[in-house]
Amino acid sequence: GAVVSQHPSWVICKSGTSVKIECRSLDFQATTMFWYRQFPKQSLMLMATSNEGSKATYEQGVEKDKFLINHASLTLSTLTVTSAHPEDSSFYICSTMVNLDTQYFGPGTRLTVL
Amino acid sequence: AQKITQTQPGMFVQEKEAVTLDCTYDTSDPSYGLFWYKQPSSGEMIFLIYQGSYDQQNATEGRYSLNFQKARKSANLVISASQLGDSAMYFCAMSLTGTASKLTFGTGTRLQVTL
């Protein structure tokens, strides 16, 4: 069964609004989660590392004020896309480590900004 | 910085045949992990197989095997007895320190299995 869930699976919003995406680890505690984005027909690019109880670590070129990450509990990390614009339309995927050699991904959230 | 290269944008294979998806990597770190993921049209990333840089034997998981050639810095995925359900995008990825931390992905290979 799935070890990581995401909600919503897809969302359409108007330009200028904010959208929150949830990533939950199921049946285990995740001190670290990762957020990736994937543009159509492209690969996954790491956006940030979400650490439970501390600030997220953002990859170079990712605006931390635009992509707010909160990891308030061991089973939940949220990504909020603030003041979304059409260029933010993408597939957002979270992941977490289960074992040292295994990283499981959530089912992804498809964001479309009109 | 580490880099993953997948040179095959698309591959075709007949059902029940074996297929090899190429992956080369570049890193100066001696400790790293190599992963393969399958992404069907639904978008979900499905973990297939892992190879650690210090592992002596090639990893195998059912119909999947990883042809690890350290000196050539290649980590090709071999799928045996292809099935129609294997049609998907396949991504090679690498993490440093040998643990599943931050992953760097290749550009992917789209595999199409035909009758």
Interface residues (C-beta under 8 A of the other chain):
Chain A: T32 F34 Q42 S43 L44 M45 L46 T49 F91 I93 S95 M97 V98 N99 L100 D101 T102 Q103 Y104 F105 G106 P107 G108 R110
Chain B: G33 F35 Y37 S42 G43 E44 M45 I46 F47 Y50 G52 F91 S95 G98 T99 A100 S101 K102 L103 T104 F105 G106 T107 G108
